[in-house]
Amino acid sequence: MKIITVLIFAISFAYSEAYSQEWGMYSTDGELKIEYKKVECVDIANGIYQEKVLFRYTNLTEREIEKDILVRGTYNNKGKVYQTQPDVSFKLSLPGGKRVEGTCDEKEKALCLFSRMLDIESSQLLEFEVKLK
């Protein structure tokens, strides 16, 4: 299993950096480029105010690729640090040169990751890792 693990977030991220509209580079294995960005996801009608990390996967080849992707977050909740356990892996199948990216409405954990609630004190994402098979 090929593992790509990179520490992305630290609590000291500045607000202006955290909400950049630009995608940041996470990693690449020569076939697949993985990018991320932190965004505010606000659903006023349902009273949901969250911050999430969205992921974008780009196929760098001219042929279709298939990858199994696991995303795991490390959180701090009032001084208690814990890791999420990855669910069943997300099967990514991308035609050559194509990409897929997460949105605020996305439920697939390989495309978005909860970071924190914006309106109440809750767990906060400290770092995450993306594993490829």
HELIX and SHEET records of a PDB file:
HELIX    1   1 TYR A   15  ALA A   18  1                                   4    
HELIX    2   2 ILE A   44  ASN A   46  5                                   3    
SHEET    1   A 4 ILE A   3  ILE A   4  0                                        
SHEET    2   A 4 GLN A 124  LEU A 132 -1                                        
SHEET    3   A 4 ILE A  65  ASN A  77 -1                                        
SHEET    4   A 4 LYS A  80  GLN A  83 -1                                        
SHEET    1   B 4 ILE A   3  ILE A   4  0                                        
SHEET    2   B 4 GLN A 124  LEU A 132 -1                                        
SHEET    3   B 4 ILE A  65  ASN A  77 -1                                        
SHEET    4   B 4 PHE A  90  LEU A  94 -1                                        
SHEET    1   C 4 GLY A  24  THR A  28  0                                        
SHEET    2   C 4 LEU A  32  ASP A  43 -1                                        
SHEET    3   C 4 ILE A  48  ASN A  59 -1                                        
SHEET    4   C 4 ARG A  99  GLU A 101 -1                                        
SHEET    1   D 4 GLY A  24  THR A  28  0                                        
SHEET    2   D 4 LEU A  32  ASP A  43 -1                                        
SHEET    3   D 4 ILE A  48  ASN A  59 -1                                        
SHEET    4   D 4 CYS A 112  MET A 117 -1                                        
END                                                                             
